[in-house]
Amino acid sequence: MSEHRYRLTTTWTGNRGTGTSGYRDYDRCASIEADGKPVLLASADKAFRGDPARWNPEDFLVAALSECHLLAYLHACVEAGVVVLAYRDEATGTMRQDGNGGSFSEVVLRPRVTVADESMVADALAAHDRAHEWCFIANSVNFPVRHDATVVVGSAPGSPGI
């Protein structure tokens, strides 16, 4: 068994001069940094007094699930002999708030995949199940991660099928 570690630094940047002297007295802004990577500007969701122009933790969770599925899916397609020309996912997540707490109830991935040949469509659809099994992030959450995939045939990256 191997173990992988991920290191980053999150810095709160929302002190307006009086710190957290009151609930409305500070911004929810932060920066997230990892060596060798661009800084991400983050905040709370707008519903929680955050900056809607910045990424929030809920966005990051949905993005992590979407990208993890994408990467596992591309690998599954290589193994199945499916040539993927393009991939675009319109992912959504639903979080239910209960008092001061809450939790995600589901994430739905809606990948639209373009493959090179009609003979690959069935295998391309089946590869989503294997990708779901392989996705480290999906295997780490306690809510359903569903996929509603579409596969079309195209001739080149960026084809009209995407």
C-alpha positions in Angstrom: 0.0 0.0 0.0 1.3 3.4 -0.8 0.5 6.7 0.9 0.4 10.1 -0.7 0.5 13.5 1.1 -0.7 16.8 -0.1 0.5 20.1 1.4 -1.0 23.5 1.0 -1.3 26.8 3.0 -4.6 28.6 3.5 -4.3 32.2 4.8 -7.2 34.3 5.9 -7.0 37.7 4.3 -10.3 39.1 5.5 -9.3 41.1 8.6 -10.9 44.6 8.1 -8.9 46.0 11.1 -10.9 44.6 14.0 -10.6 40.9 13.4 -13.6 38.8 14.3 -15.0 41.4 16.7 -18.5 40.6 15.2 -20.0 38.3 12.6 -20.4 41.1 10.1 -17.0 42.8 10.9 -14.8 40.6 8.7 -14.5 39.3 5.2 -14.4 35.5 4.5 -11.6 35.9 2.0 -8.6 33.6 2.0 -5.7 32.6 -0.3 -4.7 29.0 -0.9 -1.2 28.2 -1.9 0.9 25.2 -2.7 4.6 25.2 -3.8 4.9 25.7 -7.5 1.2 26.4 -8.2 -0.8 29.5 -8.7 -2.5 31.1 -5.7 -6.2 30.5 -5.5 -8.4 33.2 -4.2 -11.1 31.7 -2.0 -14.0 32.8 0.2 -17.3 31.5 1.6 -20.3 31.0 -0.6 -22.3 34.2 -1.1 -25.1 32.8 1.0 -22.6 32.8 4.0 -21.4 36.4 3.5 -18.7 35.4 1.1 -17.3 37.0 -2.1 -19.1 35.4 -5.0 -16.2 36.2 -7.3 -13.9 33.8 -5.4 -13.9 30.0 -5.1 -15.6 28.5 -2.0 -15.1 25.2 -0.3 -18.2 23.8 -1.9 -17.0 24.7 -5.4 -13.7 23.0 -4.6 -15.4 19.8 -3.5 -17.5 19.6 -6.7 -14.4 20.5 -8.8 -12.4 17.7 -7.1 -15.0 15.1 -7.9 -15.4 16.3 -11.5 -11.6 16.3 -12.2 -11.0 13.0 -10.4 -13.7 11.3 -12.5 -12.2 12.9 -15.7 -8.7 11.6 -15.0 -9.9 8.1 -14.0 -12.2 8.1 -17.1 -9.4 8.9 -19.5 -7.4 6.0 -18.1 -10.4 3.7 -18.3 -10.9 4.7 -22.0 -7.2 4.0 -22.8 -7.6 0.5 -21.3 -10.8 -0.1 -23.3 -9.4 1.1 -26.6 -11.6 4.2 -26.7 -10.1 7.3 -28.3 -11.5 10.4 -26.5 -11.3 13.5 -28.5 -13.0 15.9 -26.1 -14.6 15.9 -22.6 -16.7 18.5 -20.9 -18.5 18.1 -17.5 -21.3 20.3 -16.3 -21.2 19.1 -12.7 -23.6 20.1 -9.9 -23.6 19.6 -6.2 -26.5 19.9 -3.7 -25.8 20.8 -0.1 -28.5 20.9 2.5 -28.1 23.2 5.5 -29.6 22.3 8.8 -29.2 25.0 11.4 -25.5 25.9 11.6 -24.4 22.7 9.9 -25.0 21.0 6.7 -23.8 18.4 4.3 -23.8 17.5 0.6 -26.6 15.2 -0.4 -25.3 14.4 -3.8 -23.1 15.5 -6.7 -24.1 14.8 -10.3 -21.5 14.7 -13.0 -22.7 15.3 -16.5 -19.8 14.6 -18.8 -20.3 15.0 -22.5 -17.6 13.0 -24.3 -16.6 13.0 -27.9 -15.0 9.8 -29.2 -13.4 9.0 -32.5 -15.6 6.3 -33.8 -19.2 5.0 -33.5 -17.9 1.5 -32.5 -16.5 3.1 -29.3 -19.7 4.6 -27.9 -20.8 1.6 -25.8 -17.3 1.1 -24.3 -17.1 4.9 -23.7 -20.3 4.8 -21.7 -19.2 1.7 -19.7 -15.9 3.4 -18.9 -17.8 5.8 -16.6 -18.6 3.0 -14.2 -14.9 1.9 -14.0 -13.9 5.6 -13.5 -16.3 5.9 -10.7 -14.8 2.9 -9.0 -11.3 4.3 -9.4 -12.0 7.9 -8.3 -10.1 8.5 -5.0 -12.3 11.5 -4.2 -15.6 9.8 -4.9 -14.5 6.9 -2.7 -13.8 9.3 0.1 -17.2 11.1 0.5 -20.3 9.9 2.3 -22.9 11.0 -0.3 -23.8 9.7 -3.8 -21.7 10.8 -6.8 -23.8 10.1 -9.8 -22.9 10.4 -13.5 -25.3 11.2 -16.3 -23.0 10.8 -19.3 -23.5 11.6 -23.0 -21.2 10.2 -25.7 -21.1 11.6 -29.2 -18.9 10.8 -32.2 -16.6 13.5 -33.6 -13.6 13.9 -35.8 -11.3 16.3 -33.9 -10.9 18.0 -30.6 -13.3 20.9 -30.3 -15.6 19.3 -32.8 -19.3 20.4 -33.0 -20.2 17.4 -30.8 -18.9 19.2 -27.7 
